[in-house]
Amino acid sequence: MLAAPDELAVTFIGHASFLLQIGGLNVLVDPVFANWLVLIHRLRRPGVRIEDLPAIDAVLLTHAHMDHLNLPSLRKIIQRTYRLRGEGPIVVIPEGVEDLVDTLGFSLVMSTRWWQTVKIGEVEITMTPAQHWGARMLKDTHRGFGGYVLRHGTQSVYHSGDSGYFAGFREIGERLAPEVALLPIGAYKPDGFRRVHTSPDDAIQAFIDLGAEKMVPMHYGTFRLSEEPMDEPLPRLMDAARRVGVREQILALTEGDTTILR
């Protein structure tokens, strides 16, 4: 998990959780280490333990769904960083999520809207649109949602959060040109779920629309959230990638794997 300050490193923790090392920062995106999400049991263990994490500079939360924003995990991450550095990390959230994180112990809460850019250290973080929804419970529809592009110099990485396939992927590519795309490939059956979750085939089209150099698949194999077989998304993704000639651009990481891109 150690990366030099000039390197871009991506560590897959599991589901939609990543440790990104960019511009000398340690950034967690949607960190979920819990074994249970109410009644949903985790089927694959996180590839990294919280007690083995470095001090975290920032946590990015894409939306308030429980498989992306897990309060017990966030509390433990804050405690870990506080012990290592004497203060908690910054948290970046969509607007409307403030009440869920305000009292956890983050050193700063930064609320963002689509296309808004904030800066932490030398890293620019831009919130991006998505086709999804942000409610924590059924009726709190005021909550925002989206993804993030992180940029430091010529290095950039995009975490889409949850999204169905939509024209926004092309716009994100045109406006922000991410080098690496972390894209979801699970929770797409029955077919109506594809309005808010990309299938493997949809994810390949999103990757092409973005114009990114590398894709890391996520959001599959960890929690049973829909009807497709748990072992279906990744082989289906690879088949779709071969058909359109981008197989060599797919980096399928196992939980705990780190790839240093440059």
N, C-alpha and C positions, 0 to 999 in steps of 0.2 A: 504493500500500500504506500510505500514511500516513493515520492516523485520529486525530481529536482525542480527548483522554482521556475525554470523555463520550459518545463514539460507539461503536456496535457495528458492526464491519466484518468481512466474511467474504471472504477471497480464496481462490479455488479454484486449487490447485496442479496437481491431476490425480489420477485414481483416487480414493482416499479421503483424500488429503492436503489440508489446509487450513491457512492462517494465519488465526487469529481474533484480533481486536483488541477487547478488552473491559476496562473498568475500568482503562484505562491500561496493560494488559499486552499483550505479544505472545506468543501461544500457538500452537504448532504441534500439529496432531493427525495421527498416523500419517504422518509425513513420509517419503516414499519418492521419491528422486531418481534411483535407479539405472536404467540402460538394460537391464539383464538381471537376472532373478530365476532364478538357476541356468540353466535352459534356456529360460525364457520371456522373449521380447524385448519391450521396451516399444514400443508402436506410436504413441503420441502423447507429445510432449515435455512435461516439466514447464513450467507457465506462469510459473514464477519460478525464478531461479537462486539457489543457496545464497549466492553472493557478493553478491547484492543484498538479502538478508534483513536486517531490523533485528536488533539484539540480542534474542535470544529469552529470555523470562522462564521459560517452562515448555513442556515437551513432554509431550503426553498420548498414551499408547499403548494401543489398545483390546485387542489380543491379540498373540500371538507369531507369527502367520503371516507369511511372508516378504514378502507384498505390503502389510503394515502395519507391520512392524518390520524395518527394513533397517539393519544395523549400519554399513556404510560411510557411509550418509547421516547417521546419528546422530553418528558421529565427526566428520564435516565440519561439521555444525551446531554441535556443541560447540566445535570449533576456531574457527569464525566468531564465535560469541558471546564466547569467551574473548579473542579479539583485540580486540573492540569494547569489552568491559567488564571484563576481567580475571578473570572467573570463568565457569564453565559454567552452563547453565540447570538448573532443577529438572526432574525427570522424574516423572510420575504413571503408575503401572502397575497392572494387576491383580495380586493375590497370585499368587506362583509364577513370576513373570517376573524376579525380582530378579537371578538369576545371569546373565542375558543383558545387563544394563545396569550392574551394579555397578562394573565396572572401566573404563567408557568415559570418565569424567571429568565426569559430572553433579555439580552442587554439592550435590544432595540427591535421594535416591530415596524417593518416597512410595508405599507399597503400599496398595491399596484393595480393598474388597469391595463387593458390590452394596448400594446404598443408603447407603454410607458417604460422608460429606462431609468434604473437606479445604478449607483456605483458603490462597490465595496472594495476598498483598496484600489488596485488597478484594474479590476474586473467590472465590465459593464454587463448588467443583467436586464434583459428586455422581456417583459411579459407578452405572450403571444396568444392569439385567439385559438379557440377549440370549438368543436361541436359536441357539447356534453351538457352537464348541468352541475350545480354546486351545492345543493341542499345537504345539510347534515341530517336533518329529519325531513319528514314529508312536506312540511309547510314552510320551512325557512328558505324560500326561493330567492331571497335577496342576496344570497352569497355568490361571489364571483368564482370563476374557474378559468383555467387556461394552461399554457405551458411557458417555458422560459428558454431563451437563447443567452448563453454566457459567452462573453468575448474578451479576449486579452490579446492585443496585437493582431496577429494573423491567425490565432487559434480561436475556434468557436465550437460550441457543442449545444445541441438543442434537445430538450426533454419535452415531449409533447403533452405530458399529462395524459388523461383519458380523452379520446376524441373519436367520433366517427369520421369517415372519409368526407372531406369537403374542400371547396375551392381555396380555402385559407392556406392549405399546405403550399400551394404554388405562390401565393402572396408572401408567405413567410420566407420562402426561398428567394424570391425576387428582392425583398426588402432587407433581409438579414444574412442570406447566403451561409447557413451553418455548414461547417466542415463535417461534423459528426451528428447523426440523428439517432436518438434513443426513442424507438417507436413501439407501441403496444400491438400485440398480435393475438390476444385472447379475449374471451367473453363475447363471442360473436354469434352464438346460436341460442335460441331460434333466430331466424334471419332478421327479425325486427330489431334485435340488439345492435345490428350494424349501423343504425342511425347514430348511436353514441359510442360504439367501439369498433375499431378497424379489425377486419378479418386479416389473415396473413396476406391474401391477395390485395386487399385494400392498402395494407401497410407498404407493400412493394410499390404500388402506384403513388402513395404519399412520398416515399423515398425518391422516386423519379421526379415527382413534382418539385420537391425541395432542391434537387440538384446537389445533394450532399455527396461526399466522397465515401463515407462509411456509414453503415447502419448497425446498431446494436438492438436486437429485439428484447422486449420486456413484457410484463403483465401477462404471464402465462405460467402454468405448471405449479403455482404456489397455493392458490386458494381456488376452490371449486365455486365459480361465480356464474356458470352458465352450463349449457347442455352438451357442448362439444367434448369429446374424450380429452382427458388431460394431456395425453401424449400426441395429440393431433397438430397443434399449432406450428411447432417448429419444423417438422418434416414438410408440412404444407407450405410454409414460408420458403424453405429451400427449393422446393419444386417450382414455385412461382418465380423465384429469383433466377433459376436456371433458364426458364422459358424466355425471359426477357434479357438475359445476358449480364446479370449483375451479381451472380452467385459469389464471386470473389470479393465483392464489396460488403458482404454480410459477415459481421463478427458476432457469432453466437457464443456468449460468455456463460460459463457455468458459475453458479453462486460462489463468490469468493475470488473469482478471476479478475485480474487487473490487466488492462491493455494500455501501454504507453504509446501515444500516437505521434507525438513529436514535441 
